[in-house]
């Protein structure tokens, strides 16, 4: 069963903020998601440059232009 509940972390212990209906001592898996410290102004600007060094941009552009020259359509039947 998968459920999402709010909890507070205090003194090294997660304390549920709502009823859980779990037996005492039950083992659970916890996924932690914290709210963002600041609102996202512009996601595009925040991710700019993240591809730097992963691809060769000039090579990519050459490949794109070369692929545009390849004719993939069948000839028009008259």
DSSP file (Angstrom, degrees, kcal/mol; ACC not computed):
  #  RESIDUE AA STRUCTURE BP1 BP2  ACC     N-H-->O    O-->H-N    N-H-->O    O-->H-N    TCO  KAPPA ALPHA  PHI   PSI    X-CA   Y-CA   Z-CA
    1    1 A X              0   0    0      0, 0.0     2,-0.5     0, 0.0     0, 0.0   0.000 360.0 360.0 360.0 137.7    0.0    0.0    0.0
    2    2 A X        +     0   0    0      2,-0.0     2,-0.3     0, 0.0     0, 0.0  -0.961 360.0 161.8-116.7 127.9    1.3    3.5   -0.9
    3    3 A X        -     0   0    0     -2,-0.5     2,-0.5     2,-0.0     0, 0.0  -0.984  27.5-142.8-140.4 150.1    0.2    6.5    1.1
    4    4 A X        +     0   0    0     -2,-0.3     2,-0.3     2,-0.0    -2,-0.0  -0.971  26.7 168.4-115.6 127.1    1.6   10.0    1.5
    5    5 A X        -     0   0    0     -2,-0.5     2,-0.3    13,-0.0    15,-0.0  -0.933  34.4-113.1-131.8 157.6    1.3   11.7    4.8
    6    6 A X        +     0   0    0     -2,-0.3    11,-2.8     2,-0.0    12,-0.4  -0.700  38.5 176.0 -87.5 143.4    2.9   14.9    6.3
    7    7 A X  E     -A   16   0A   0     -2,-0.3     2,-0.4     9,-0.3     9,-0.2  -0.969  24.3-133.8-143.9 158.7    5.3   14.5    9.1
    8    8 A X  E     -A   15   0A   0      7,-2.9     7,-3.5    -2,-0.3     2,-0.7  -0.944  15.3-139.9-115.6 136.7    7.6   16.7   11.2
    9    9 A X  E     +A   14   0A   0     -2,-0.4     2,-0.3     5,-0.2     5,-0.2  -0.861  36.7 154.6 -97.5 116.8   11.2   15.8   11.9
   10   10 A X  E >   -A   13   0A   0      3,-2.7     3,-1.6    -2,-0.7    -2,-0.1  -0.995  61.9  -2.3-145.5 136.2   12.2   16.6   15.4
   11   11 A X  T 3  S-     0   0    0     -2,-0.3     3,-0.1     1,-0.3    -1,-0.1   0.834 129.1 -55.5  54.2  36.9   14.9   15.2   17.7
   12   12 A X  T 3  S+     0   0    0      1,-0.2     2,-0.4    -3,-0.0    -1,-0.3   0.619 118.6 103.6  76.9  12.8   16.0   12.7   15.1
   13   13 A X  E <   -A   10   0A   0     -3,-1.6    -3,-2.7     2,-0.0     2,-0.6  -0.985  68.2-131.2-132.3 138.2   12.5   11.2   14.7
   14   14 A X  E     -A    9   0A   0     -2,-0.4     2,-0.5    -5,-0.2    -5,-0.2  -0.783  25.3-164.8 -84.3 123.4    9.8   11.6   12.1
   15   15 A X  E     -A    8   0A   0     -7,-3.5    -7,-2.9    -2,-0.6    -2,-0.0  -0.951  18.9-125.3-113.6 119.6    6.4   12.4   13.8
   16   16 A X  E     -A    7   0A   0     -2,-0.5    -9,-0.3    -9,-0.2     4,-0.1  -0.301   9.0-155.7 -61.8 142.6    3.3   12.0   11.7
   17   17 A X  S    S+     0   0    0    -11,-2.8     2,-0.3     2,-0.1   -10,-0.2   0.331  79.8  33.6 -98.4   4.6    1.0   15.0   11.5
   18   18 A X  S    S-     0   0    0    -12,-0.4    -2,-0.0     0, 0.0   -13,-0.0  -0.961 104.2 -72.2-150.3 162.9   -2.0   12.9   10.7
   19   19 A X        -     0   0    0     -2,-0.3    -2,-0.1     1,-0.1     0, 0.0  -0.281  37.7-172.5 -60.8 143.4   -3.3    9.4   11.6
   20   20 A X        -     0   0    0      2,-0.1    -1,-0.1    -4,-0.1     3,-0.1   0.669  22.0-142.1-111.5 -22.8   -1.3    6.6   10.0
   21   21 A X        +     0   0    0      1,-0.2     2,-0.3     0, 0.0    -2,-0.1   0.840  52.7 141.8  59.2  35.3   -3.3    3.4   10.8
   22   22 A X        -     0   0    0      4,-0.0    -1,-0.2     1,-0.0     2,-0.2  -0.810  55.7-112.2-105.2 148.7   -0.1    1.5   11.2
   23   23 A X    >   -     0   0    0     -2,-0.3     3,-2.1     1,-0.1     2,-0.1  -0.500  46.4 -90.3 -73.8 147.3    0.7   -1.1   13.8
   24   24 A X  T 3  S+     0   0    0      1,-0.3    -1,-0.1    -2,-0.2     0, 0.0  -0.365 114.9  17.9 -58.1 130.0    3.2   -0.2   16.5
   25   25 A X  T 3  S+     0   0    0      1,-0.3    -1,-0.3    -2,-0.1     2,-0.1   0.463  87.5 152.1  86.5   1.9    6.7   -1.3   15.3
   26   26 A X    <   -     0   0    0     -3,-2.1     2,-0.4     1,-0.1    -1,-0.3  -0.400  43.9-125.9 -66.7 140.1    5.6   -1.6   11.6
   27   27 A X        +     0   0    0     -2,-0.1     2,-0.3     2,-0.0    -1,-0.1  -0.709  34.1 175.7 -88.1 138.7    8.4   -1.0    9.1
   28   28 A X        -     0   0    0     -2,-0.4     2,-0.4     2,-0.0     0, 0.0  -0.905  29.7-123.0-135.0 162.9    7.9    1.6    6.4
   29   29 A X        -     0   0    0     -2,-0.3     2,-0.5     2,-0.0    -2,-0.0  -0.929  27.9-152.9-106.5 135.3    9.9    3.1    3.6
   30   30 A X        -     0   0    0     -2,-0.4     2,-0.5     2,-0.0    -2,-0.0  -0.924  11.1-167.7-114.9 130.3   10.1    6.9    3.7
   31   31 A X        -     0   0    0     -2,-0.5     2,-0.5     2,-0.0    -2,-0.0  -0.976  19.3-145.1-111.0 125.5   10.6    9.2    0.7
   32   32 A X        +     0   0    0     -2,-0.5     2,-0.4     2,-0.0    -2,-0.0  -0.802  22.0 173.4-100.2 127.6   11.5   12.7    1.7
   33   33 A X        -     0   0    0     -2,-0.5     2,-0.3     0, 0.0    -2,-0.0  -0.984  10.6-167.6-130.5 119.0   10.3   15.7   -0.3
   34   34 A X        -     0   0    0     -2,-0.4     3,-0.1     1,-0.0     2,-0.0  -0.825  27.5-106.1-108.1 146.9   11.0   19.2    1.1
   35   35 A X        -     0   0    0     -2,-0.3    -1,-0.0     1,-0.1     2,-0.0  -0.356  46.4 -94.6 -66.0 150.1    9.4   22.4   -0.1
   36   36 A X        -     0   0    0      1,-0.1    -1,-0.1    -2,-0.0     3,-0.1  -0.353  23.0-137.7 -65.1 142.9   11.7   24.7   -2.2
   37   37 A X  S    S+     0   0    0      1,-0.2     2,-0.3    -3,-0.1    -1,-0.1   0.830  88.3  21.8 -70.2 -32.2   13.4   27.4   -0.3
   38   38 A X  S    S-     0   0    0      0, 0.0    -1,-0.2     0, 0.0     2,-0.1  -0.977  90.5-102.0-136.3 149.1   12.7   30.0   -3.0
   39   39 A X        -     0   0    0     -2,-0.3     2,-0.6     1,-0.1    -2,-0.0  -0.393  41.1-108.2 -68.6 146.8   10.2   30.2   -5.7
   40   40 A X        -     0   0    0      1,-0.2     3,-0.2    -2,-0.1    -1,-0.1  -0.650  33.5-174.7 -76.7 120.2   11.3   29.3   -9.2
   41   41 A X  S    S-     0   0    0     -2,-0.6     2,-0.3     1,-0.2    -1,-0.2   0.954  73.5  -4.4 -81.3 -54.5   11.5   32.5  -11.2
   42   42 A X     >  -     0   0    0      1,-0.1     4,-2.1     2,-0.0     3,-0.3  -0.840  57.4-163.9-144.6 102.3   12.4   31.1  -14.7
   43   43 A X  H  > S+     0   0    0     -2,-0.3     4,-1.4     1,-0.2     5,-0.1   0.835  91.9  57.0 -57.1 -34.1   13.0   27.4  -15.1
   44   44 A X  H  > S+     0   0    0      1,-0.2     4,-0.6     2,-0.2     3,-0.2   0.930 109.4  44.0 -64.4 -45.0   14.7   27.9  -18.4
   45   45 A X  H >4 S+     0   0    0     -3,-0.3     3,-0.6     1,-0.2    -1,-0.2   0.867 110.6  55.7 -67.3 -35.7   17.2   30.3  -17.0
   46   46 A X  H 3< S+     0   0    0     -4,-2.1    -1,-0.2     1,-0.2    -2,-0.2   0.785 112.7  41.6 -69.1 -26.5   17.9   28.1  -14.0
   47   47 A X  H >< S+     0   0    0     -4,-1.4     3,-1.9    -3,-0.2    -1,-0.2   0.460  84.9 123.4 -98.8  -1.7   18.7   25.1  -16.2
   48   48 A X  T << S+     0   0    0     -3,-0.6    -3,-0.0    -4,-0.6    -4,-0.0  -0.347  76.6  19.4 -63.2 138.1   20.8   27.0  -18.8
   49   49 A X  T >  S+     0   0    0     -2,-0.0     3,-1.2     1,-0.0    -1,-0.3   0.388  85.2 118.2  86.6  -3.2   24.3   25.6  -19.2
   50   50 A X  T <  S+     0   0    0     -3,-1.9    -2,-0.1     1,-0.3    -1,-0.0   0.736  76.0  51.0 -70.9 -19.2   23.4   22.2  -17.6
   51   51 A X  T >> S+     0   0    0     -4,-0.2     3,-2.5     2,-0.1     4,-0.8   0.502  80.5 129.0 -90.9  -4.9   24.3   20.5  -20.9
   52   52 A X  T <4 S+     0   0    0     -3,-1.2     4,-0.1     1,-0.3    -4,-0.0  -0.255  78.7   9.6 -56.3 129.7   27.7   22.2  -21.1
   53   53 A X  T 34 S+     0   0    0      2,-0.4    -1,-0.3     1,-0.0     3,-0.1   0.320 108.5  89.9  85.2  -8.2   30.5   19.7  -21.7
   54   54 A X  T <4 S+     0   0    0     -3,-2.5     2,-0.3     1,-0.2    -2,-0.2   0.793  94.2  20.5 -90.3 -30.0   28.1   16.8  -22.4
   55   55 A X  S  < S-     0   0    0     -4,-0.8     2,-0.9     4,-0.0    -2,-0.4  -0.936  76.4-116.0-134.8 158.9   27.8   17.3  -26.1
   56   56 A X     >  -     0   0    0     -2,-0.3     4,-2.2     1,-0.2     5,-0.2  -0.849  27.6-165.7 -93.9 104.5   29.8   19.0  -28.9
   57   57 A X  H  > S+     0   0    0     -2,-0.9     4,-2.5     1,-0.2     5,-0.2   0.874  84.7  52.3 -62.4 -40.4   27.4   21.7  -30.1
   58   58 A X  H  > S+     0   0    0      1,-0.2     4,-2.2     2,-0.2    -1,-0.2   0.906 110.8  47.7 -65.4 -40.2   29.2   22.4  -33.3
   59   59 A X  H  > S+     0   0    0      2,-0.2     4,-2.4     1,-0.2    -1,-0.2   0.898 110.4  52.8 -65.2 -40.9   29.3   18.7  -34.3
   60   60 A X  H  X S+     0   0    0     -4,-2.2     4,-2.3     2,-0.2    -2,-0.2   0.925 109.4  48.5 -60.4 -45.6   25.5   18.5  -33.5
   61   61 A X  H  X S+     0   0    0     -4,-2.5     4,-2.5     1,-0.2     5,-0.2   0.913 110.5  51.0 -62.6 -42.7   24.8   21.5  -35.7
   62   62 A X  H  X S+     0   0    0     -4,-2.2     4,-2.4     1,-0.2    -1,-0.2   0.920 111.1  48.9 -59.9 -43.2   26.9   20.0  -38.6
   63   63 A X  H  X S+     0   0    0     -4,-2.4     4,-2.5     2,-0.2    -2,-0.2   0.897 110.1  50.9 -64.2 -40.6   25.0   16.7  -38.3
   64   64 A X  H  X S+     0   0    0     -4,-2.3     4,-1.5     2,-0.2    -2,-0.2   0.943 112.5  45.6 -62.5 -47.6   21.6   18.4  -38.3
   65   65 A X  H  X S+     0   0    0     -4,-2.5     4,-0.6     1,-0.2    -2,-0.2   0.883 113.3  50.3 -64.7 -37.6   22.4   20.4  -41.4
   66   66 A X  H >< S+     0   0    0     -4,-2.4     3,-0.9    -5,-0.2     4,-0.4   0.898 108.4  52.5 -66.6 -39.9   23.9   17.3  -43.1
   67   67 A X  H >< S+     0   0    0     -4,-2.5     3,-1.0     1,-0.2    -1,-0.2   0.811 100.6  62.1 -66.6 -28.6   20.7   15.3  -42.3
   68   68 A X  H 3< S+     0   0    0     -4,-1.5    -1,-0.2     1,-0.2    -2,-0.2   0.757  98.2  57.7 -67.6 -22.6   18.6   17.9  -43.8
   69   69 A X  T << S+     0   0    0     -3,-0.9     2,-0.5    -4,-0.6    -1,-0.2   0.619  83.2  99.1 -82.5 -12.8   20.2   17.3  -47.2
   70   70 A X  S <  S-     0   0    0     -3,-1.0     2,-0.6    -4,-0.4    -3,-0.0  -0.639  71.9-138.3 -79.7 124.6   19.3   13.6  -47.2
   71   71 A X        +     0   0    0     -2,-0.5    -2,-0.1     1,-0.2    -1,-0.0  -0.733  32.7 163.8 -84.7 118.0   16.2   13.0  -49.4
   72   72 A X        +     0   0    0     -2,-0.6     2,-0.3     2,-0.1    -1,-0.2   0.508  45.7  94.5-111.3  -9.1   13.8   10.6  -47.6
   73   73 A X  S    S-     0   0    0      1,-0.1     3,-0.1     3,-0.0     2,-0.1  -0.612  79.5-115.1 -84.1 143.7   10.7   11.2  -49.6
   74   74 A X        -     0   0    0     -2,-0.3    -2,-0.1     1,-0.1    -1,-0.1  -0.417  44.6 -88.9 -70.1 154.7    9.9    9.0  -52.5
   75   75 A X        -     0   0    0      1,-0.1     2,-0.3    -2,-0.1    -1,-0.1  -0.289  48.1-100.4 -62.9 149.6    9.9   10.7  -55.9
   76   76 A X        -     0   0    0     -3,-0.1     2,-0.5     1,-0.1    -1,-0.1  -0.565  33.3-134.5 -74.3 128.3    6.6   12.2  -57.0
   77   77 A X              0   0    0     -2,-0.3    -1,-0.1     1,-0.1    -3,-0.0  -0.723 360.0 360.0 -85.6 128.5    4.7   10.0  -59.4
   78   78 A X              0   0    0     -2,-0.5    -1,-0.1     0, 0.0    -2,-0.0   0.423 360.0 360.0 -98.8 360.0    3.3   11.9  -62.4
